[in-house]
Amino acid sequence: MLAALFAAELICLSVWLDTATLSNQSFLLVAIGSFGPRILRVVVVFSLLFVTFAFLRYPVIPSPGFRVRWSLLSLHAAGMLCFAGLSFLLFTRQLPPAESNLTALCWLAAGLSAIPLAAVAFLPLADWIRMIRSTGFLWVYALSTAIAVSFAGDAARLTWKPLWRLTFRLVQAMLGVFVSPVVVDPKRLIVTAPHFAVQISPECAGFEGIGLILAFGLVWLLLFRKECRFPQALLLLPAGVVFIYLLNAVRITVLLLIGNAGAPRIAAGGFHSQAGWIAFTVASLGFCFAARHVPWIAVQPGGAVPAGDRTNPTAAYLVPFLAILAAGMLATALSAGFEWLYSLRFLAAAAALWFYRDSYRTLDWRCTWRGPSAGAVLFFVWIAMDRWSSVPAGRAMPAVLAAAPAGLRIAWIGFRAIAAVVTVPIAEELAFRGFLLRRLRAADFESVKWSAVPWTALAVSSLLFGMLHGPRWPAGTLAGLLFGWLAMRWGKIGEAVAAHAAANALIAIYVLAAGQWQLW
């Protein structure tokens, strides 16, 4: 609930306020305009790192008896109203220097005081203190990493051009192995294959990937330092930087090869948008593997665990969902505006569910009329809320699908519908209700009874589930609350799966019968 409140306020402020308008005013306002976005970035990155690794690494359990302290929340609202009023003065009017500095100080005071008021409104101060104490120096690590990541861009500009040109030369050399001739324009950094060309912009130099892998690797080594040998483990950081930098050059080379092979739309479309995240995922997995399995680095190579404790219950709940995400990333990367390989999502999830089928025997998959009935109600609510979303309504079948041969079109629609009704509900309910909902209560989530799950866990898991649905996140959050409530109320994951499947089935029928393809 606290995260949802801060996220909503942050989005509103980001849309409303433009710090660039402060560049011609008093010294204090100019400083706010220059450093405000960076400081905000530090706050966001610090919060994400601290909460994520506190959840993963430390047993932080809030005191029982959750309740919202409405008096403090009212003070938070008053502080935000004051902040909004002062923002209107600062960002819309040209004030005298002395008056603008005083207004800016009051503006900062109002905004900064509203943050702790909201924090203690949802969680007592004693719990915050206990959380900080129980996580040791995690706050120092998270803050240092956030500062380094947020201000790294200024230092990176000094090495931007050399690395940018090195990327250009690497792509030229790699491409020359596969095609000939390779024509280059060193001044504009254009690499041309016989049938396709790209211009390597500064954004393609690889700095984003380097920053991400450094942040990931630094926090990993700090939190899992007892499982690594030092100083050897520090070599993983430069190794990760070199690896992801080379992967960036490989990414551009493959993009050129795809375009040169006669698929320019795939190269410039799906592959260009997804290849960077695929490279970061590969680099991150490689970092984790080396940290856990290389004897020279890992304290217990191979992730050794005591006998009798070799199972990983988390994998059975998360792998099917992660398989859908990975397959979706791959299918999108190989698309040219339309995801013809959507069947990969279904096949990947089905394979993962079959592999872990024995792990699901302890779950209660039974359902009654309640699950499908709740799903039907959700369907009507979803359709109503879709009218309010930013997605245009009444969108017809994609032209490329409509123009495809009948057999291919039917097969694509079949896989899309089966995935929506079978594999997606099971995989998402395992991940969000089977795992996350109970994991927010205790590390040994399989021992947590559904009735013992706190409402805060339901709110957090539902919000994350809603964010998965992009511009329809309010409807997705509502769906998460409904599915979670069914599981908690009746103690069966089967009720949640049945509701999810029923809602998706009705949406599929509505899409095909009414031509509302924006829902797919």
N, C-alpha and C positions, 0 to 999 in steps of 0.2 A: 504493500500500500504506500509506503514511503517512497519507494522507487517510482511507482506510477505517478505520484504527486509531483516529484521533482522532474520526471521526464516530461510531463505535460507542461509544467511551468517553463522548463528550458526550451521546449519547442516553440511555445508562444513568444518568449523573449527573443529567440533567434530569428523568428520571422518578422517580429515588430521592430527590433532595434538594429540599426546599422552603425557600428562604431566608426565607420569611415566619415560620417558626418561630423565627428568631433575634431577632425584634423586641423581646423582653422580657428579653434577657440583657445581657452586658457591653457596654461602649462599642465595643470592636473588633468584636464579633460583630454588633452593630446596624449598624455601618458596612458590614460584609461583606454583611449582608442587604439594605441599601439600595442599595449601589453594585455589588454582585457581578453581578447580572443585566446591568447596563449595561456593565460592564467585559467580561463575556463576550460581549456583543453587539459591542463594539468589536473584540475579538479575531477573532470570526467574520467580520465585515464586512471588516476589514483583510486577513485571509488570502485571502478570496475576491477582493477587488480586486487585491491584489498578484500573486497567482498568475495570475489571468485576464489582466491587462494585461501582465505579464511575458511570458506565452506569446504574446500577440497582437502585441506591439510590439518586443520585444528578442530577439535570437538567443542564448538561454541554452541551452547544451548541456552536460549533466553529463559528468564524466570517464567513460571507458569502463571496463568491468570491474565492473559493479554486483554488490554482494554485501551481504547483511544482516550487520551486526555484532551477533551474538547476545549477546555479553557486555553491550553497551550496552543492548540491548533487554531483557535480563534485569534490569538496573538500573532501567530504566523501569517494568517490571512490579512490581519491589519498591517503587518510589516510589508507584505507584498503589495497591498493597495498603496501604501506610502511610497514604496519603491516605484510602482507604476506611475503615480502622480508626478514624482520627481523626474522620472524618465521622460515624461511628456515635456517637462520644462527644458531639460537638458538637450533633448534631441530635436526639438521643434522650434526653439527660440534661441536667439543670439543674446546671451546675458553679459553684463559687464564682468570683467575678470574677477573682481573680488566676490561678487555675488555668485558667479558660476563655480568658483572654487568651494565656497561654503555649501552651495547646493550639491556639488559633487561629493563632498564629505558626508553630508546627510544621506545622500543616495547610497553610497557605499555602506554606511552604518545600517541603513534599513535592510538592504539586501543581505548583508552578512549576518545580522541578528536573526533574520527569518529562518536561516538554515538550521541552527541548533534548536530553535523553538519547534520546528517540525520534527526534528530527530527525536527529541525527548517526548514529543506528543505521542509517538508510536512505540517508543522503547524507553524505559526508565533510564535515567542517567547512570544508575548503578550497573545496569546491564551493559551500557556502552563502555564504562570503565573496566568491567570484568572482561569484556570482549577484547579490548586493547591489551590488557595485561596477559590474557591467555594466549594471544597471538604473538607475544614477544616483540621482536623488532620488525614484524611484517610491515607495519605502517611506514617504517624508515625505508625498507626495500621498495615498497610500492610507490612512495613519494619520490624517491631518487629516480626510479625508472620512469615515472610520469614526467618529471622535469627533463630528464635526458631525452625522452622521446619527443616531447612537445617543443623543445628548443633545439633539437638536433638539426632542423632544417636550416637554421642560420649558419651553423658551422659547416653543414654539408655543401653550401653554395661555393665554398672555397675550392672544393674538389669536384664540383659538378661537371665542369667542362672536360677535365681529363678523363673521368670515368665515362662520360657521355661519348666521347670520341673513341675510347677503348671498346665500348659496347658496339659502336659502329664497325670497328676493325674486326672484332670477334665474329659478328654476324657475316661480314664479308668473307672471312676465312672459312667459316662453317658452311655457308651457302655454296662456296666454290667446290666443296667436296661432292656435292650432289648435282649441280647444274652448271652449265657453261653456255655462253659467257655470262659473267657477273659484271655489270656496269655500275660504277659508283660515282657519286658527286660529293667529294669531301667537303665542299663549302656548305652545301645544304643538307649534308648527311643523308642522302638518298641512296638506297641500295635497290638495284633493278635486276631481277631475274629475267629470263627471256620473255615471260608473259605476265609479269606482275612486279610491282614496285611498292616500296614503303619509304616513308621519311621518318627517321628515328628522331622523335621529339625529345626534349629534356625529360619529360615524364617517363620516357622509356629507358632512362639510364640505369634504373634498378634501385634507386634510393628508397622507394617505398618498401620494397621487399627487404632491403638491408635493415631498415628501421624496425620492421615487424619482427624479423628473426632475432635481432639483438634484444628487443624487449622480451620476447618469448624466452630466449635462452638465458638471459640474466635472471629473470624471476624464477625459472626452473632451477637453475644452479643454486640460487639462494635458499629456496624452500626445500629442495631435496639434496642439500649439501651433505647430509649424513650418508647418502647412498652413492656418493661420488668421491673419487680420490683427487685431492688437490696437491699441487697446482696443475696436474695433468688435465683435469676437467676444464680448466680455463681455455684450453686449446679448442674446445668445441665452439666457442664464440667466433674466433676468426675463421675456423673451418666452415661454420654455418654461413658467415658472410660471403666467403668465396663461393660456396656451393650455390647459394641462391642467386648470386650475381651471375654465375655461369648459366644457371637455369633461365635467367632472364634473357640472356643472349640466345639460348636454345629456343625459348619461346618465340622470339622474333624470327628466328631462322625457320622454325616449323610453320609459322604464319605465312612466310614468303613461299615456302614449298607448297602449302595448301592452295594459296592463290595461284601459284604458277602451274599447279596440276589441273586447273580448270574449275576451281571452286572459290572464286573471289568473294562471293557473298558469305560463305562460311568463314573464310579467313577474316574478313572485316567485321563480321557480325558476331556469331556465337563464340568462336575461338578467341577473338580479340578481347571479349568481355570476361571470359572465364579463365583463360590460360594463366593469368597472374595469380589468381587464388589457388589454382591447381598447383602451381609451382611452390607457393608458400606452404600449402598442405604437405607436399612431398618433402620439402626442406624441414618442416616441423616434425614430421614422422621420422625422418632420418636422424634428427637431433635426439629425439626420445629413444630411438633404437640404440644409437651409439652410447648414450648416457647409461643405458640399462644393460647392454650386452657386450660391450668391449671390455675385456678383462683389465686392460691398462687403466681404464677410467672408472668402471663400476666396482663398488665394494663387493656386491654379490652379482657376478656376471650372469646374464640370462634371466635376471629377475628372480633369483632363487628364493624359494619360500619354504617354510617348514613342511615336513611330510604331513599329509592329511589336510593341507590347506592350499591346494593347488587349483581350486576352482575360482572363477571370477564371476560372481552373480551379476555384476553390473553389465557385463558384455551381452548377456542374453536379452536384456531389456533395451539396450541402446544400439546394438549393432544393426538390427533391421531398419531402424530409423536413419542411422548414419549411412546405411547402404542406399536408401532412397535418395539422400542428399548427394552422395558421391555419384550415383548413377545420373541424377538430374544435372549435376555439374558437367559430367562428361557428355551427356546428350545435348545439353545447351551449347557446349563448346563445338560440337560437330554439326550444329544447325546453321541454317541460313535464314533466320527469321521465323521458322516454324520447326518445332521439335518433333521431327519424324521418328526419332528413336525413343519416344516416351516408353515403349515397352521395356526398355532397360530398367526403369524404375520398378516395374512390377516384377521382373525376373530377379533382380537383385534382392528385393525384399522377400520374395518367396523363397529364394535359396537360403537367406539368413534365418528365416523363421523355421524352415525345415531342419537346418543344421542344429538349432538350439531347441528343437521340439521337446526333448526330454526335460528341459529346464522349466517348461511351462505347466507341467503336470500338477504342481502344487497350487496353481491359481484356479479360482472358481470361475469357469467360463459360462456357467448357466445364466440364463436371463429369463425374465418374465415379460408380460405385456408392457411393463413400465419403460423399459429401454427403448423399444421402437416407438412408443407413444411420445416419449420425450424428444426423440429424434424428429418426429413429425412436427411437433410444436416448434422445435428449433428451426426447421426448414422454413416455416412461414415467417418467423422472426428474421431469419437470415435474408429472405427475399425482401422483406420490408426495409431492413437496414441497408440493403444494397442500393436502394434508391437514394440514400443519403451519402453514399461513398463517392469518391472522386473518379471511380471507374465508370465510363459511359455505359448506359443501359441499352439493351436492344441490339447488341452487336451480332452480326450475322456470322455464319460459319466462315472460317478463314478461306480466302479465295484459293490458296494452294491446295487445301484439303478438298474443297468442293470440286476443283478441276482434276483431282487425282482419279485414277481408275477405281471402279466401284469396290473391287476386292480389297485394294489397299486402304481405301477410306473406311470400309467396314471393319477391317482388322485394327486400324488405329483407334477407332471409336470403341471397339470391343475391349482392347487393352486398357484404354483410358477409363472406361466404366468399371471393369473388373478391379483395377487397382484402386479406384475411388471407394468401392464397396467392400473390398476384401483386405488387401494388403495394407493400404494406408490407414484405415481405422485400427487394425491390430497393431501395426508398428508404432503409430503415434500414441495410442493408449498405453502400450507397454512403456514407452519412453517418458511420457508426461504424467500419467496417472500411476502406472505400475512402479516406476522408478522415482521420478523427480518429486512427486507429491509426498511420497513416504520418506525419501532421502532428506527432505527439508526438516523432517522430524528427528531422524537418527541415522547414524552411519550404517548401522545394521538394518537397512530398510526392509529387508524381507521379514524381519521379526515384528515390524510395526503393523498393528491392526488398523484397518481402515477407519474404525470409529475413533482411534486415538490421534488421528491427523489433525493438527490445529487449523483454524480458518486462515491464519496467516500463510500457511503453506499452500492452501487452496488458492488464495489470492495471487501469490507470487507465481506459482506454476501456471495458473490460468493466464496471467499477463504475458508470460513468456510464450505460451501457446498462441495467444492472440497476435503477438509480434511476428510470428511465423507466417501470418496471413497478410502482411503488407498493409495496403490502404484499408483493408477490411479488418484491421486489428480490433476495433470495438466488438464486432460480431464474433470474431475468433475468441476474444477474451470471455465473452458471454457463453460461448460454446464450451470453453474450458471449465468455466464455473459449473455448468450443468453436468458435464461428464464427470468431473471430480465429485460433485455432490452425490450423483448416483452411486459411484463407487464407495464413498464414505457412508452413505445412508444404508445401503443394502449389503455392503461388505463383499461385493462381487465386481471384478473387472469386466465380467461378461455383460453387465447392464450398460456400462460405459461404451463398450465396443458395439453393442447392439444399437444404442442411440446414435453413435457416430456413423455406423454403417447405414442406418435408416435415413439419416439426414442427407448423407452423400448420395444415396440411391435416389431420393426424391429430387435432389438438385440435378443429378444426371438426367432423369426423366424430363425435368423442366427445361434443361438445356436443349435436349433433342426435340422435344415436342413444341416448345415455344420459341426456339431459335435464340435463346438468351446465352450466347456463347461467351459473353464477358465473364460468366461465372466459372468458366473453365480456363 
